[in-house]
Amino acid sequence: MIRFMPMNFESIFNKYAKTYPDKLSFGEMWQMTEGNRNAFDFIGWIIAKGEWTLLYILAKDQNGYLSKEAIRGMFDGSLFESIAKLNKGGGDRKSR
């Protein structure tokens, strides 16, 4: 099991968040997956791109950015609880 490392988490935003310091655009997220891939792990590249693209689709805000809170929520599981509450209560997805 991989442990959550706050320092590594913050380094994602220090390196790749160019537009806003606490959000990633799709392009910035794509660059992050490019920068963190392992050589010759072609299946891993595809899976990582797929995972992060799915997260982007599920958790982007109304302006098309993936927030630090949404990514942290993916790691600790709270993102999925908040999505379930929005779906159950008919809440406005754009208010995240």
GUKE-283777 format. One record per residue (C-alpha): residue number from 0; chain; y, z, x. Coordinates in pm, 1 decimal, always signed. Layout:
N
{num=NUM, cadena=A, c2=Y, c3=Z, c1=X}
...
//
This chain:
96
{num=0, cadena=A, c2=+0.0, c3=+0.0, c1=+0.0}
{num=1, cadena=A, c2=+344.6, c3=-90.7, c1=+127.5}
{num=2, cadena=A, c2=+608.8, c3=+179.7, c1=+120.2}
{num=3, cadena=A, c2=+967.0, c3=+119.5, c1=+7.9}
{num=4, cadena=A, c2=+1199.7, c3=+129.7, c1=+309.3}
{num=5, cadena=A, c2=+1567.3, c3=+186.7, c1=+211.5}
{num=6, cadena=A, c2=+1692.4, c3=+65.7, c1=+549.7}
{num=7, cadena=A, c2=+1506.2, c3=-265.6, c1=+516.5}
{num=8, cadena=A, c2=+1626.4, c3=-296.8, c1=+157.7}
{num=9, cadena=A, c2=+1989.4, c3=-257.8, c1=+264.8}
{num=10, cadena=A, c2=+1941.7, c3=-507.7, c1=+546.0}
{num=11, cadena=A, c2=+1862.1, c3=-776.1, c1=+286.6}
{num=12, cadena=A, c2=+2214.2, c3=-743.5, c1=+150.7}
{num=13, cadena=A, c2=+2376.2, c3=-701.8, c1=+492.0}
{num=14, cadena=A, c2=+2220.3, c3=-1027.3, c1=+613.6}
{num=15, cadena=A, c2=+2210.1, c3=-1250.0, c1=+306.3}
{num=16, cadena=A, c2=+2463.5, c3=-1135.4, c1=+42.7}
{num=17, cadena=A, c2=+2762.1, c3=-1350.0, c1=+136.9}
{num=18, cadena=A, c2=+2935.4, c3=-1391.8, c1=-201.1}
{num=19, cadena=A, c2=+2916.2, c3=-1029.4, c1=-319.8}
{num=20, cadena=A, c2=+2795.9, c3=-740.2, c1=-101.3}
{num=21, cadena=A, c2=+2562.1, c3=-600.9, c1=-370.6}
{num=22, cadena=A, c2=+2434.9, c3=-922.7, c1=-533.5}
{num=23, cadena=A, c2=+2238.3, c3=-1230.1, c1=-430.7}
{num=24, cadena=A, c2=+2290.8, c3=-1580.0, c1=-564.3}
{num=25, cadena=A, c2=+1991.7, c3=-1809.9, c1=-601.3}
{num=26, cadena=A, c2=+2080.2, c3=-1982.3, c1=-273.7}
{num=27, cadena=A, c2=+2117.6, c3=-1652.0, c1=-89.3}
{num=28, cadena=A, c2=+1785.3, c3=-1533.8, c1=-229.3}
{num=29, cadena=A, c2=+1624.9, c3=-1861.1, c1=-117.8}
{num=30, cadena=A, c2=+1767.8, c3=-1816.7, c1=+234.2}
{num=31, cadena=A, c2=+1631.7, c3=-1461.1, c1=+240.6}
{num=32, cadena=A, c2=+1279.7, c3=-1582.9, c1=+164.0}
{num=33, cadena=A, c2=+1317.3, c3=-1849.2, c1=+433.9}
{num=34, cadena=A, c2=+1432.3, c3=-1592.7, c1=+688.5}
{num=35, cadena=A, c2=+1150.1, c3=-1348.0, c1=+620.6}
{num=36, cadena=A, c2=+850.7, c3=-1578.0, c1=+611.5}
{num=37, cadena=A, c2=+558.2, c3=-1566.5, c1=+852.6}
{num=38, cadena=A, c2=+478.0, c3=-1871.4, c1=+1064.3}
{num=39, cadena=A, c2=+188.6, c3=-2086.5, c1=+937.6}
{num=40, cadena=A, c2=+137.5, c3=-1871.7, c1=+626.8}
{num=41, cadena=A, c2=+184.6, c3=-2158.8, c1=+383.4}
{num=42, cadena=A, c2=+26.3, c3=-1980.2, c1=+87.7}
{num=43, cadena=A, c2=+243.8, c3=-1674.5, c1=+154.7}
{num=44, cadena=A, c2=+556.8, c3=-1894.1, c1=+156.1}
{num=45, cadena=A, c2=+469.8, c3=-2036.2, c1=-183.9}
{num=46, cadena=A, c2=+382.3, c3=-1697.9, c1=-331.8}
{num=47, cadena=A, c2=+697.8, c3=-1530.3, c1=-195.2}
{num=48, cadena=A, c2=+919.7, c3=-1809.3, c1=-331.4}
{num=49, cadena=A, c2=+742.6, c3=-1782.5, c1=-666.4}
{num=50, cadena=A, c2=+777.0, c3=-1404.0, c1=-686.1}
{num=51, cadena=A, c2=+1146.1, c3=-1403.8, c1=-597.1}
{num=52, cadena=A, c2=+1221.7, c3=-1700.1, c1=-826.5}
{num=53, cadena=A, c2=+1049.1, c3=-1520.8, c1=-1114.7}
{num=54, cadena=A, c2=+1247.3, c3=-1205.1, c1=-1039.3}
{num=55, cadena=A, c2=+1567.2, c3=-1411.9, c1=-1035.2}
{num=56, cadena=A, c2=+1484.0, c3=-1566.8, c1=-1373.9}
{num=57, cadena=A, c2=+1400.5, c3=-1227.8, c1=-1527.2}
{num=58, cadena=A, c2=+1680.7, c3=-1017.3, c1=-1380.9}
{num=59, cadena=A, c2=+1984.5, c3=-1236.7, c1=-1308.0}
{num=60, cadena=A, c2=+2311.3, c3=-1134.3, c1=-1468.0}
{num=61, cadena=A, c2=+2533.9, c3=-1352.2, c1=-1686.7}
{num=62, cadena=A, c2=+2702.7, c3=-1494.3, c1=-1375.5}
{num=63, cadena=A, c2=+2373.7, c3=-1596.6, c1=-1213.9}
{num=64, cadena=A, c2=+2348.5, c3=-1320.5, c1=-954.3}
{num=65, cadena=A, c2=+2058.4, c3=-1090.4, c1=-878.0}
{num=66, cadena=A, c2=+2195.6, c3=-737.6, c1=-845.5}
{num=67, cadena=A, c2=+2088.0, c3=-472.1, c1=-599.5}
{num=68, cadena=A, c2=+1994.4, c3=-245.2, c1=-890.9}
{num=69, cadena=A, c2=+1766.8, c3=-510.9, c1=-1040.7}
{num=70, cadena=A, c2=+1588.1, c3=-564.7, c1=-709.7}
{num=71, cadena=A, c2=+1552.2, c3=-189.6, c1=-656.6}
{num=72, cadena=A, c2=+1421.7, c3=-166.6, c1=-1014.2}
{num=73, cadena=A, c2=+1156.8, c3=-424.4, c1=-929.2}
{num=74, cadena=A, c2=+1037.4, c3=-208.5, c1=-639.9}
{num=75, cadena=A, c2=+1028.0, c3=+118.7, c1=-836.7}
{num=76, cadena=A, c2=+914.3, c3=-31.0, c1=-1169.6}
{num=77, cadena=A, c2=+1222.1, c3=+59.9, c1=-1372.5}
{num=78, cadena=A, c2=+1328.8, c3=-305.1, c1=-1411.0}
{num=79, cadena=A, c2=+1033.5, c3=-374.2, c1=-1636.9}
{num=80, cadena=A, c2=+1103.5, c3=-67.2, c1=-1847.6}
{num=81, cadena=A, c2=+1463.1, c3=-179.8, c1=-1901.5}
{num=82, cadena=A, c2=+1347.9, c3=-531.9, c1=-1993.6}
{num=83, cadena=A, c2=+1100.3, c3=-383.0, c1=-2242.0}
{num=84, cadena=A, c2=+1375.8, c3=-170.2, c1=-2397.1}
{num=85, cadena=A, c2=+1598.8, c3=-476.5, c1=-2430.7}
{num=86, cadena=A, c2=+1318.8, c3=-673.7, c1=-2594.8}
{num=87, cadena=A, c2=+1222.3, c3=-387.9, c1=-2826.1}
{num=88, cadena=A, c2=+1573.9, c3=-296.4, c1=-2929.3}
{num=89, cadena=A, c2=+1707.7, c3=-649.4, c1=-2946.2}
{num=90, cadena=A, c2=+1973.9, c3=-554.5, c1=-2690.7}
{num=91, cadena=A, c2=+2201.2, c3=-802.3, c1=-2522.6}
{num=92, cadena=A, c2=+2038.1, c3=-916.4, c1=-2198.1}
{num=93, cadena=A, c2=+2373.6, c3=-1009.1, c1=-2052.3}
{num=94, cadena=A, c2=+2496.9, c3=-650.1, c1=-2055.8}
{num=95, cadena=A, c2=+2282.4, c3=-557.1, c1=-1752.3}
//
